[in-house]
Amino acid sequence: MKLYEKLNEIKQKSIANIPPELIAIMLKSTEELVQSGIADKAISVGEALPEFTLPDANGNLISSRDLLAKGPLAISFYRGIW
């Protein structure tokens, strides 16, 4: 199973535990983002990311180049509390 397929499976299981009114809010927000045009600028599944440097949990700068030199890199974007 590909990562994308596994993530979709996890998403579907998570949705089953979320109240319908919250799902409606999340879907509406997603649709608003798509309608704004911002989704057209997003990196697509399978597309290579540009190199970047971000702070880790301790504020130390970490570059994607350094991480990729050690092997494959998986990135998770945490939206926050919701």
VENNOR-V679418 format. One record per residue. N is the residue number from 1. RES is the residue in one small letter. SS is DSSP state (A for helix, B for strand, O for the rest). PHI is phi in degrees with one decimal (* if undefined). PSI is psi in degrees with one decimal (NA if undefined). Layout:
n = <N:N>
res = <RES:RES>
ss = <SS:SS>
phi = <PHI:PHI>
psi = <PSI:PSI>
This chain:
n = <1:2:3:4:5:6:7:8:9:10:11:12:13:14:15:16:17:18:19:20:21:22:23:24:25:26:27:28:29:30:31:32:33:34:35:36:37:38:39:40:41:42:43:44:45:46:47:48:49:50:51:52:53:54:55:56:57:58:59:60:61:62:63:64:65:66:67:68:69:70:71:72:73:74:75:76:77:78:79:80:81:82>
res = <m:k:l:y:e:k:l:n:e:i:k:q:k:s:i:a:n:i:p:p:e:l:i:a:i:m:l:k:s:t:e:e:l:v:q:s:g:i:a:d:k:a:i:s:v:g:e:a:l:p:e:f:t:l:p:d:a:n:g:n:l:i:s:s:r:d:l:l:a:k:g:p:l:a:i:s:f:y:r:g:i:w>
ss = <O:O:A:A:A:A:A:A:A:A:A:A:A:A:A:O:O:O:O:A:A:A:A:A:A:A:A:A:A:A:A:A:A:A:A:A:O:A:A:A:A:O:O:O:O:O:O:O:O:O:O:O:B:B:B:O:O:O:O:O:B:B:B:A:A:A:A:A:A:O:O:O:O:O:O:O:O:O:O:O:O:O>
phi = <*:-74.3:-55.6:-57.7:-66.5:-63.9:-64.0:-64.1:-63.0:-63.5:-59.6:-63.2:-67.5:-66.3:-58.1:-62.2:-102.3:-105.5:-58.1:-53.4:-66.7:-74.9:-60.9:-60.8:-64.5:-64.6:-65.0:-63.7:-63.1:-62.9:-62.9:-63.1:-64.8:-61.3:-64.8:-71.3:94.1:-65.5:-64.9:-66.3:-94.4:-74.0:-73.0:-84.6:-57.5:88.4:-80.5:-73.2:-80.7:-71.2:-62.3:-151.9:-132.6:-135.6:-77.4:-86.0:-61.9:-101.8:87.0:-79.3:-75.7:-125.0:-99.4:-64.1:-60.4:-64.1:-67.4:-66.4:-65.3:-92.0:143.7:-59.1:-124.9:-113.3:-120.5:-120.0:-98.3:-98.5:-75.0:127.9:-85.1:-162.9>
psi = <132.5:155.7:-44.1:-43.0:-41.5:-42.0:-38.4:-38.3:-44.3:-41.2:-45.9:-39.5:-37.3:-42.2:-34.4:-21.5:4.8:133.7:140.8:-36.3:-31.8:-37.1:-42.0:-41.1:-45.1:-41.9:-39.8:-43.9:-41.1:-44.2:-38.8:-39.3:-43.3:-46.4:-27.0:-16.6:-8.0:-30.6:-29.1:-21.0:-8.1:152.7:134.3:161.2:129.7:-11.6:142.8:138.8:148.7:158.8:148.8:163.0:128.3:156.2:144.9:-172.0:-20.1:4.8:2.1:134.5:131.4:130.2:146.7:-33.4:-45.6:-40.9:-42.1:-26.3:-21.8:-12.5:-170.1:152.7:126.8:135.3:134.3:127.4:119.2:115.9:-31.6:-161.6:126.4:NA>
